[in-house]
């Protein structure tokens, strides 16, 4: 496990300096480790580093994240209430076509369950 117990004492004011943070900042050129340290704090960053060390992590852009959230909301809205009226409502709400609503539902249903639903009914 990665430890966070590295520290040195500044002889001028006898305050502890987080040497590990300094080392991470120095050795993290081309990474987001300093930003992750600021966002998550020491303990969660070390847990993250311990789990994902050596792995490349890719974060989708904001537009992609918004679309994923929208598509999930559409899917959940139709899961137990798949009607033409609901499809029409969602198409108007999200300003996309009814066909796109149906395609989003079918795609996510396939991802979740491994089988397609056609117009809200299980495909044979």
N, C-alpha and C positions, 0 to 999 in steps of 0.2 A: 504494500500500500504506500502511496505517496504520502510523505509526512509534511506537516507545515510547522515544524518545531525549529526551524532555522532562524536564528536571530543574532544580532550583534548589538553591543552597547556602544553608543556614541560617547567617546571620552569627554567631549566638551560639555554635554548637558546630562549625561548618564541616562538618556532615554534609549529604550530598545528600538532598534531599527529593524523593520521586517526585511531581512536579507533575502528571504525567498522571493518576496515580491520584486525586489530589485533585480534578482537573478532572472526571474521570469520575464520581466520587462526587457532586460538586456538581451536575453536569448530568444525572444519571441518575434523577431523581425519577420514580417510577412504573415503573422498570425493575428488573431483577435484575442489572444490571451489577456492583454491588459484590459480590454473592454469587458471581457468575461469576468475578470477579477472585480471590476467596478460594479457590474450588474449583479453578480451572484454572491460576492463576498468570498472570503478565504475558504471556508469549509465546503460550500457547494462547488466552488471551482475545483478543489482538490478531489472531490468525489467524481466530478465530471471528468477530470484528467485521468483519474485512476481507471474509470470505466472505458473511456474512449481514446486513451493514449495510442498514438500511431494511426488513428482513423481520420479520414477526411470527412468533415461534417459540412453539409450544404444546407443552407437555409433559403427557402423560396422567397422571391421578392414579394412585396406587399400586395400587388395586384393578384398574384397567384394565391396568396393566403386568403385574400378577400373572396376570390372565386371558390376556393375550397369550402369556406364557411358558408357561402351562399348555396352551393350545391348540396352541402350537408343539410342545411335548413330545408331546401326543396325536398330532398329525399325523405327526411323525417316527417314533413308535412303530408306527404303522399303515402307513407308506409301503411297507415291504418285508415286512410281516408282518400283512397284513389278514386276520384270521380272526375267526370269532364268539367264539372263546375269548379272543383279545386284546381285542376290543371289550368283552366282559364284564369282563375284568380291569381295563381302564382305567376303566370306569364305576364299579366298586367302589373303585378307588384314588382317584378324584377325586370320588366321591360325587355323580355325576350320572347321568342315564339313558343307556342304550345309544343311544337315538335322538339325544341330544345329542352323544354321541361321534361318531356317523356324520355328523351335520350339521356338526360342527366339521371333521372330515376333509374332507368334500366342499367346504366353503366355502374352506378353505385350499388345497386342491388346485386349485380354480378360480382363486384368486389367483396361485398359483405357476405353473401351466401354462396357464391360460386355458381349460381344459376340465374338465368334471365327470367324476368317477369314481362309479359306482354300486356300492355294496358292494365297493369295492376294484377294480372293473373299469372300464375306459374306457367312457364313454358313446359311443354311435354318433351 
